[in-house]
Amino acid sequence: LARIGGDEFVVLVELIKEPDEVENLKNRITQAIRQPFIIMDTRIEIDVSIGISFYPEDGDTVNELIKKADQSMYNAKTARARQGTSEPVSLLSCRRKTVSGN
């Protein structure tokens, strides 16, 4: 896990044998991040958008893989917005969004 920008993180996973492994990891990360917490009587919820890329199918360099994951994340966010749902859709590049409420 590495922070590459303000609210951008990269998770590098090696030795993936089945696509389901990535999906399971994506779901575990999403569930962990989406756990609400309370600060000074305010409920805080964090949402996450996740883009996935695979080596070597999506690129041969780190920059290519991050770019592909970023495109995947953007496409997932766009599709989610069109469907009117806030469920994360699509593991390499992650952006978080903080939502506060009572």
N, C-alpha and C positions, 0 to 999 in steps of 0.2 A: 504494500500500500504506500503510495507516495502522493503528496500534495503538489500539484503542478500549477496552481493558480488560486485566486481568491476562494472560489467555491468549487474547484475542480480537483478531482482525485483520480489516480490511476491504480487499478488493481491488476497485477500481473499474475496469471495462473499458468503453471506449467503442467505438462503431462495429462492433459484432458483426453480421456479415452472415448467418452460418449457425450453427445450434445446435451443430454439430460443433466450432466454434471454441471454445466455452465448455467442452465436454467435453474437448477436447485440452488446454486450459489447466489445467483441473482435474486432469487426469492428470499433467501436467508438475509442477505444484505438489506434488501428493501424492508423486510419485517423489522430488522434491528433498528434501522434508521427511523422508521415511522412510529416507533414507540413514543407516545406523548410523555412530556415531563412538565413539572410545575416550577415556575420561578416567580417568587413574590406574588403568589395567588393567581398567576396567569398561566393558563395551559398553553404549552408550546408544542406544536407539531411540525415536524420536518418531513418534506416530501423529497423524493429523489427521482431523477431520470437517469436511466442507464443505457449506454450504447455498447454494443459488443463487436469485437473484431477478432479474427483468427489468423494466426501465422501458419503457413505462408499464403493462405488463400486471399487475405485482404491486404497483404503487403509484406515486404522484406525488411523494412526498417522500422524503428520505433516511431518515427514521425509519421510514416504511412499508416501504421496500425492505430495510432492515436487519432489521426485525421479520419480514418474509416469509422472508428468507434464514435467519434464526435458526430459524424454524418448520421450514423445509426441512431444516436441519441436524439438528434434533431428530428429525424423522421418519426421516431416514436412519439416525441412531444407533439408534433404536428398532427399525427393520426389521432392521438388522444384528445387534442383540442377539437378536432372535427367531430369526434364521437361524443363530445361533452362529458367525458369521464376523467377522473383524476387518478385512476389506477396507473401505476408505472407499467409501461408496455415492454420495453425491451431490456463486456464487463471491463471494459477497459477504461472508459472515461465516464465519470459520474459528476453530476452537478446537483447541488442541493438547493432547496427553496424552503425558507422558514415561513411558517404560517402561524400566527398567534390568534388566540380566541379565548373566550371564557368558557 
